[in-house]
C-alpha cells in the first residue's frame, strides 16, 4: 500500500478490515494498524509496505507483544551512553526518547526508596496516616539503618518518635535507611509486611518485574528493578503527588542537629533539575533517577550499573541535555478524536469508534524525520452492548524498535445489542474465522 499526498507529511492509517483515513497537518508520518487478540492468543497481520516521509518501511509479524523492548543499546541517530542500563522519557506523555537495556533487572540500591515513598504518599492520600503522625524508632531500625549501621542515615535516636513528614525528609533528602525502616514499621508493624505492601502496590501501578526484599534498598537478593519501571514509578510520583514531589528538590535537611545535603548532583549542575534519587550498592553499581524541566517540558532519566559516582552524574546530565536539545512534543490525536475502530460482536453496528479522552502526544526529533509505527491493540471482537468511555484497547506507537508512547483507547460511541439474526450471523462468522485460523496454525 502506498500513500501519496502532495501537502504536508501526514499519518496514514491502514487497517486490514479496510477502514482507512488520512490525518493531515502533522510534521511526521506513521502507519497505524489495528489488530485483534482473541482471548490470550496473539493475532497476526499481513505484512504491509508504506512510504513514510521519504523512506520505505516494511512491517510484518506480531501485532502485539507483552514486551516490545529490544534489549541492547538503542542508538538514536548514533547517540549512545556509557551506562549499562538507561532510559529517558517525557513525563507528561510517557514517550520514550532513549533506552538501553531498559528491561534488565538490577539492584536499584537507594533508588528503591522511591517505592517506599510512593507507598507512604498513597497512604497519606487515602487518609490512613497524616504527616503529623509520629512513628517510633525501634532498636531494629536504629541498629540496621541508624548511626551504628555505617550506611546512609538521618541519625534518628533510638526509641525517639519522629513525624511522618520528617521521616519522609530523611528518606528522600538524606537517603536515610532508618527513615525508611521507621516508615515501614509504622505503617505495617514489620518491615516484612511493608515489603508485601510494596509489591502489591507496585503491581497496581503496572510494575510487573520489580521485586523487593526490604524498604531501604540495602543489599538484598530480593531487590530488583529495571530502569524502565523506575522511570514509570518516577513519572507516577510527579503526576500523582505534585505537592509531595517538591520534597525531592529540597537542597538540605537537618535532624538531630546534623545537617545533610541532598545527594542528587543534578540539583546544582543542570538548569531546571528538581528531584529524585541516587543509589549505590556493590551489586547494583552507581545509578540515579533524575528529572528536570526546561521551557515547560519535563524529562525523566534513569541510569544504573555505572562504576563511578561522577560517571552517573555525567551520564544522567548528558542524556537530559540531549533530550531537551533534540526533542519536542507533537499531537498525534486530539482528545476524543477518532483513532480507529474495533470490531463488535452481536451489536447493532459491526464496529465501534475508538478514541482517547486525553490528547495523544509523542515526542519527535526537532530536525529529524522520525519514522513512527502505531498499532491499535485490543481483545476482540468486543461484545455488545458497548458503553461510551468503555476501555477497549491501547494505541502503541513505536519509534524504530522502541515503544515511544502507549495510550488507552475507549469507545467513542454507544453500540446497542443487535437483533437475534445479527448475533447469529456474527457467531457463525467468528466460528468460521476460528476454524480457519486453527487450520493455518497447524500448517
Secondary structure, DSSP 8 states (H G I E B T S, - for coil): -----SSS--EEEE-TTS-EEEE-S-SSEEEEEEEEE-TTS--EEEEEEEEETTEEEEEEEES--S-----SB--BTTB--SSSEEEEEETTT--EEEEESTT--B--GGGGHHHHHHHHHHHHHTTS--TT-EEE--HHHHHHHSGGG-SS-----TT-EEEHHHHHHHHHTS--HHHHHHHHHHHHSSHHHHHHHHHHHHHHTT--S-B-SSSS--S-TT-BB-HHHHHHHHHHHHHH-HHHHGGGG--EEEETTEEEE---THHHHSTTEEE--EEEETTTEEEEEEEEEETTEEEEEEEEEES-HHHHHHHHHHHHHHHHHHEEEEEEE-TT-EEEEEEEESBSSSEEEEE-SS-EEEEEETTS--EEEEEEEEESSEES-B-TT-EEEEEEEEETTEEEEEEEEEESS-B-B--HHHHHHHHHHHHHHHHHHHHHHH-
